[in-house]
Amino acid sequence: MFKAKILFVGPNESGKTVLANFLSDTTEFVGGEYSPTQGVRILEFESQCENIRDNRVYEVELWDCSGNFKFESCWPALMKDASGVVIIFNPDVSTHLDELESWHSMFIYTQGLQAEQCLLIAHHKPGSEVSDKRLSLGSKLSGLPLIHWNLEDEPQHVKPAFHRYLENVLKTMSESREREEMSIIT
């Protein structure tokens, strides 16, 4: 079975674990008491993507990585063989916005990932003061897809958007695999 490894990274308390649990159908509800991730959690599920030629079922691993910099020495090992990276942040927290380019540099730039393998998710918590239109990102981030979402108010909005992102990642992986196989044959 073809496997995709997707890293969920970003600042502390941005909603990475809640989102990973929700997208992997580990839980149907959202909210609860905050409990920081220690190191990394790996959640697995299967996904079928109709927009890919082979139409097979893919195994997806969501790596919910701690945003605590005390685990920074572990991050290179977590990045190995990553198929995609999702940076999750709370746009109401100014330090989250300040850190975005650092997360991009550490997890996307160093891996040489293409824009379609990356996703930014602005997690608007209830009572958010930042509108979807007012968020300005640095030049390195402006070319990446961005989803605005409030999991507590609109939980189902994020699933189709994430599925489209996942299809892009799987398509990129499939095309890369085909090129590799063709280079072996020729």
N, C-alpha and C positions, 0 to 999 in steps of 0.2 A: 504494500500500500504506500502511496506517495504521501510524504509528511511535510507539513509546513510548520515552521517555528516562528512565532510572532512574539516579539518582546513588547511588554507594556511598561513604559518608563515614564518618569516625570517626578516632580517635586512631591514631598510628603503631603499627605492629606488632600490629594487632588482627585481621588475617586478611582484609582487604578483597580483596586481589589473588588470594589462594588461592581465596576463595569465588567471585569473578567468573569466574576461569578455569574452575572446576568447573561452575558453573551454565550457562555459555555453551558447555560441552563443548569448551573449548579444550584441556583436559587431563583425563585420566581418573584421574590419581594426584594425591595431595596431599602436602604436605611439601616438603622441599628447603631450600636455603639462603635466608635472608632477604635480599631486595633491595628497598629502599624505592622506591616509585613516585615518579617525578619529574614533578610537575604532574598529568597525567591520562592514563589509557589508556582507549580506547573499544573495547569488544568488542561485536560484533553477532551476533544469531542470530534465528531465526524461531520463533514460538510460535502455536499454535492453541488457542483457548479455547472449549470447548463451551458454557459457561454464559452466553455473550453471544449475543444474538439473531441477529446477522449471521453468526456462525460462520466468520469469515474468518481468514486467516493474518495475524498482526501481526509487524512487524519490531521487535525490541527492541534498544535500545542501552544497555549497561551502562557507565556512566562511572565508572571506578575512580579516585577522586580521592585525591591524596596527603593524608595527615593532617598533613603538616609545615606549620606556620604561616608559613613563608617564602613559601608559595604563596597565602596568604590574599587578596592583592590580585587574584588570578585567579578566586577563587571566585564573585563576582557574574556573571562571564561564563559560567562553567560552569552556573550555576543557571538561566540563561535557557531558557525552554520546557521545564523539567523536569516530567515527568509524575508522578514519585514519588521518594522519598528513603528509602534504607535506611541506618540508623546501625549500624555494626558495632563492637563493643567487646569487650575481654577483662575479664570481671567479677572476675578475680583481681588486676587491676592497679588500685589505688585511684585513681590519676590518671585512668584511663579513666572511672571512675564519676563523678569530680568534673567531668569535661569534658562529660558527656552533655547537660546543659541548655544549654551553650554551642553544641554542635553542633545541637541542636534549634532554638535561637534563630536561628542563622546560616542554616540550610538549610531549615527547615520553617516556622517562624513568619513569617519575612520573605517567604516565597513564598505564604503563605495556603493551604497544602495541608491537605486534610481528613485525618482519621485513617486512612481506608482507603487513602490514597496514601502512607502512611508505614509503616515497619517497623523494629523494633529487633531486632538479632540479638546475643545474648550468646554469643560464641565461647569455649567452654570448651576449653582446651588440655589435653592428657593430664596427669593428676595434679592437675586442678583441685580447689581446696579449697572453692569456692563451690557450694552445691547449688542446684538449680533453684528451690527454694521460698524460699531465704533472701534473694534479691536484692530490695532495696527501691529504688524509683525515686522521683524527685521528682514533685510533683503535675502538672507540665506533661507528663511522660512516662507517667504511669500509665494514661492513656486510649489509648495506642498499643499495637498488637499487638506481642508479644514472643515470639521464638523462642529457646529454649535449645538449643545444639547443639555437638557435638564432631565436627568434620569428620574428624579422624584416626580416631576410633573408630566413628562412625556417619555416614559420608558421604552415604548415600542418604536419610537422615532430612530433610535440608534441602531437597531438590528439590521434593517435593510441597507443603511449606509455602510455599516461595517461589513456586511456580506458583499457589497459591491467592491469595497477595498480588498477583501479577501480574494475575490475572483481575480482582481488585477494581480495580486501577489502570485496566486496559483498559475495564472496565465504566463507571467514572467518566468516562473520556475519551469513550467512545461516547455516553453520556447527555448530556454537555456539548456534544458536536458536534451531536446531534439537537436540543437546545434552541436552539443557535445557528442551525441551518438553519430551524427553525420560526419563529424571530423574524424571519428574513429574508423568509420567505414571507408572514407576516401583516403 
